[in-house]
Every structure is written in structure tokens, then in C-alpha cells.
Amino acid sequence: MKHIDMAQKEKPLYRTALPQLKGGVFLADGGLETTLVFEKSMDLPCFAAFPLLDTDTGRGALRSYFARYLDIAAKNAVGFVLDTPTWRANADWGVKLGYDAAALDRLNRDAVAFVADLRAHLANAGRPIVLSAVIGPRGDGYVAGAEMSVAEAERYHGVQVQSFAATAADFVAAVTMTNVPEASGIARAAKVAKVPAVISFTVETDGKLPSGTSLGEAIEAVDQATGNYPAYYMINCAHPTHFEKVLKGAWVNRIGGIRANASAKSHAELDASTSLDSGNPQELGRQYSALRKLLPRATVLGGCCGTDHRHIEHICHACAA
């Protein structure tokens, strides 16, 4: 695949100066996996999207999916944060899906090459398209499970971070983080690799992490463990009504983005659901607008489970104006 080889030679455009830190609005996509499974009827074993990169059909589906969001950003003259489909591309999930360490390294690099190619061929009205290399939790994104130590998490996730560091990725983003040690380990691994890091926590209906730690305490603990290394933090995979009430304190100034769920259901309810709850896209847009008054530095606005292009369009119209 000649275009991939060329993209891998591309240098990061924004690694030394992330444009989303300067203000404005940067859209992101919605719920990739929920869209492909529930709306496109695609089979994603272990809810993993990265294997799609290994087939022409899969790559075509990913290209069509992201193109729709990039078009919304271009039409509204806002920036875009373009995520790699690598949420499950770590060792434990790789084994379950039949990918060894060498195959995962290839696919993680290929994922960045894929989004770099999208950036090169899809215009965005002169606004920045920032490449985000996504890292998911070692275990489940809804349940804290057995926690690693910070050092263990650094070693474990450092493998994926090193794969990304050799590409055009502008930063690494750890998403659906459920506990402090794993998030801290990823941030430390990124620091060693000299790649900017973004940490995105998920919370339960009480606004606390699945581990039981409050959001503010988690952000402060990761900052303390890493010398304030994360460029910013995000909240994802939770509905605005789950966390809006806890957004008080100086730590909210460390939050640079939101990727909320469409549904107000709990993680346990969503996990047991056999159908997609897409909520109310227009209402979600209004809720984002209200959240931005509580989160003055939140520039990155995307979605998570159950959200699609409709939600992002309403979020854009509600916030970019």
C-alpha cells in the first residue's frame, strides 16, 4: 500500500504546539464503534475497529465514516481532532483478536498513516486537522477491574506509545480511563517518548470514576504523578447529566474537551442493551453549550457511545456560534 508508506514518512504537524490549546472550537467524531455496529450492521469482535484497516472494505467504511465529520468541520470553518481507530489495539485485546506484538505495531503505525492520508486529501477550509493516536484501557472501558501499578501501566502501554511516537501522530489520547494508576502510567510513557498526552476519564452517574475516585481528585493525582505532563484532560463515555454537577474547583481549567454519550443510561444499562440509544441530538447540543460555560478551556467537542454526525452537527451549531 504505497500511500501508507508515504504517510508514515510524514512528520507530525502539531506535536510541538497543539492548536486546540489556543482556543476556538475543534470538533471530533462521534461513537465510532456504536455507529459501525448498530447503524452500519458491521461485525466488530471485542468492539475493536482496528482490524478494519486490514481489508479494503474496512478501510472504505472508516474513510466514509470520518469523511462525514470532516465535512461538518469544513462547512462550519472549525478545527478537527482526528482519532485513530486503535482503542482496542493493545496486547491483551490483540491476543483475543489474533494479533501478536509485531502485528499490533504494524497496525498502530498504519492507523496513523491512514488518518494522515485522510488529512492530506480532505480539505478543512484552512483550519487545523490534528492527529490523535488513541490508546484504550487494558481492560474494559466501563469497569475499573484489577488496577495496575503506575510502573506496570507505563511498561504495558509504553509499547503502543512507542509505535505512535514513530509516526505523524500529533499526540496520544488515553480514552475511557477508569483509574488513576493506568492513566498516570500512560502519561509517563508519553513523557519518555516525548509525545504530548491527553487523558480522558469516564465517569459513572455520580460523576466519579468507575474506581470510585472523584474526577477532580483523579486529575490532580495524575498531574502530581507526572509533573503536570498531560496537555489537558477530557471527559468521555458519560452523559452530561452524570458529571455537570461535579464541575467545581480550579481543576476544571485542566479539562480541554468533552466526548459525551448520547444516552443518559448508566454504563451497566448500556452494556446490557441490545439496541442503540441515540438520545436527543439537539438537546445534547444545548447541553454542550451549557457545559462550556463551566469548562472555559474545553475546545475539543466530540461524542462517544450512541452519537453520530447528527449529534456533532448540533454540538457544532450550539457551540461554534
N, C-alpha and C positions, 0 to 999 in steps of 0.2 A: 504494500500500500504506500505508494510513493508520497502522497500528500501528508501522511503521518510522519514519515522520516523528515520531511521539510519542516513540519510544525515543531518537531522535537528539537530542531536546531534554533528555533526562535527563542529569543531572550525574554525574560519577564519584562513587561512594560511598566508595572507599577509597584514592584516589590519594595522599592526603597521609599515610596511615597504613595500610600493608598489614597486615591482621590475621595473616597467616601468619608474620610476623616475631616474633609474640608467643608462639609455641609451639603445642602441640597437634598435631592431625592434619588436613590438608586433602587430600582426595582429588582426583584429576584423572581424565580419561578414559583409555582405552587407545589402541590404534593405530587412529585414525580411518580412514585410507586403506586399510590392510590389511583392516580389518573390512568396509568397503564393497565392496572389490574381490573378496576371497576368500570372505567369508561371505554377502554380500548380492548378489553377482554383478553389481555395478554397473560401468559403464564410466567410468573416470576418466582421460582423456587426460593424459599427463605426470604422472600420480599427483596431480592437482590436484583438491581438493574445493570450492574457492571458486565455480566455475561453477554448482554445485548451487543456490546462492542465487538464481539467475535463473529457476528453474522451481518451480512448486508441488510437483511430485513430489520434486524435490531438497530443497526446504525441509522437506517432510514426513519424508524419510529422515533428515535431520540432526536434526530435532526428536525423532524416535523414538530415534535413537542416543544423544543426550545425556540424554534423559529417564531412560533406564535407569540411567545412572551417578548422576544427581542423586537418584534414588530410593534407591540404595545409601547415599549420604551421609546422606540424611534419616533412613533407618531406623537408622543407626548413630550419629546425632547428632554428625557431624563436619562440618567446613567443606568447601568445594569451590572449586577453581580451574577456571573455565570458559573454555576456549580458543576463539578464533575459528578457522574453517576456512580460514585465509589463508596457510598455509605456502608456497604457490606464487604468491601474489598480488603479485609484483614485476614490474618492467619486462621482464626477459629471458624469463621464463616466460609473462608476459602476451602477448608478441608471438607466441610459439609457439601460444598458445591463441586468438588473435584478439581480444585486448583491448588497447585503446590506453590512454594515460595517464588520460584522463577516465573511461573505464570502470573502470579499476582503482581510482581514487579513490572512485568511487561504490560499488564492491563492497566495498572495505575498510571504508568507513563503514557500509555495510549489514550487514556481518558483525558488527560490534559491536552495531548495533541489534538484530540477530537474537538474539544471546546475552543482551542486556539484556532483551529481551522474554521469553526463557526464564526468566531470573532473576525477573522480575516475576510470572510465572504458575506457577512450580513452587516450592512451599514446600520449605524445608530445615530444618525443626524449629528455627527461630530461629538457626541457625548461618550464618556469612557465606558468600555466593557471590561470589567475586572474579573480575572480568572480565579475562582475559588476551588481549591483542591479539598474535597470533602473526606473527613475521617469520621467514622461512626464508632459507637461503643463496642467493646469486645463482646459484650453480651447483648441483652435485649435493651431496646431503647425506651421501654416502658417500665422496666423493673430494675431496681438497683442491683440485686443479686449479690454475689460474693465480690467484695471490693479488693482490688489490687493495691499494693503499696504504691507510692509515688514513683519510686525507683523502678518497680516492676512495670508500671504503666509506661514509663519513659522508654524502657527497653522494648516492650512489646510494640507500642505504636511508633517507636522511632524507625522501625523498618519501613513503614508506609511513608512516614515523613521524609526519609532519605530518598525514596523513589520520587516523591513530588519535588524535592529540592533540586533535582537534576533536570527539571522541566521548565516550561514557561509559566508555571503557576505563579500568581502574584502573592498568594497567601494560602495557608492551610486553615480549614474551618472544622473544628470538632463539634459535631451536632448531636442533639438528643443526649447530652451528657447527664448522667443521673447522680453522680457523686463527685466530691472534691478531689480525691487522690488521682482518679483517672484523668480528669481534666487538667490537673496540675502536671501530671506526667507528660501529657501531650504537649502542653505549653513549653515544658523544659526541653523536650525533644526538638521542638521547633526552634527554640533558642540556640541549641547546639548547631542545628543545621542552618542557622541564620536566615530563617524564613518567618515572616510575620505570622502570628497566630490569632485566630478568633475562636472564642469559646462560647458555645451556645447551650444553655441549660434547658432541660424540660422540667416542668413542674406539675404537681397534682392539682386537684380542685381547690386545695387550701393554699396554693401559692408556694408550697415547699417542694424541694426536690424529692424524687422517689426514695432517696436515702434518709429523708426526714430533716435535712438541713434547710434552713431558710435561704431564700435567694440572695439576700444581702450578705449573709454570713458566707455563703459559697463563693461569691465574687471576691469578697475581702480575703478569704482564705487562699484562693488561687493566686491573687495578687501578692500576698505575703510569701507564698511558697516559691514564686517565680520572679520576684523583683519587679512586679507590675508588668510582666512581659506581654500579655495579650494586648493586641492593638485596641480591642474592645470586646464586649460581651454581647450575646444575643439571648433572646428567649424564643424557643420554638416548641412545636408539638404540644401546645396547650391553648385553650381558648382565652381571649382577653378577659372574660369574666373570672377566670381562675387566678389571674395574677395582678389585675389592675389595683386591687385593694392593698397590695404589699409594696407598691412602688413609692416608698418614702425613705429619705435619707440621702446622704452625699453619694452613696454608691450607685444611684441611678444614673449619674453622669458617666459611668463606665459602660452603660448599655448603648450600643450603636445600631441595633437592629431588632426587628420582630419578624418571626415567621410562625404565625399562629395557626391553629387548627380551625377548620370551618365549623366543626361541631362543638357544642358545649358539654358533650358527654365526657365522662371520666375515661382514663386510659383502659381500665378494666372493661368498661362498656364497649369501647371501640374495638378492643382486642377480641371480644366475643361476637362482634357484629358481623353478619354475613352480607350486609348491604352498605352502601356508601351514604353517609350523612353529609351532604354538602352545605347545610345551613342556609344562611341568607346572605348572598354576596354583597348586596347593597348595605345591609346592616353592618357587615364586617368592615366595609369601607369607613362607615361612620365611627365604628369603634376604634379603628386605627387612628383616625383623625383626633379622637379624644385621647388616645394613648400618647400621641406625640406631644401633647401639652404636659404630660407627666414625664416624658422622656425627651428632653430637649436636644440630645445628641443622637437620637435614633434616625439614621439616614437610610438604612437598608430595610426595605419593606417587601416581604415576600410571603409565601404561605407554606403550610405543611399539610398534614393529612386532610383529605377531603376538599382542598382548594384547587381551583383550576384557573384558566385565563379570565373567567368572568370575575372572580374574586379580586385578582390582581388589577384588572381594569378599574373596578370600583375603588379599590385602595388607592390607585394612582390618581383618579379623579378627585377623591376626597382629600388627598394629602399634597399633591403637587401644586394645586391651585394656590 
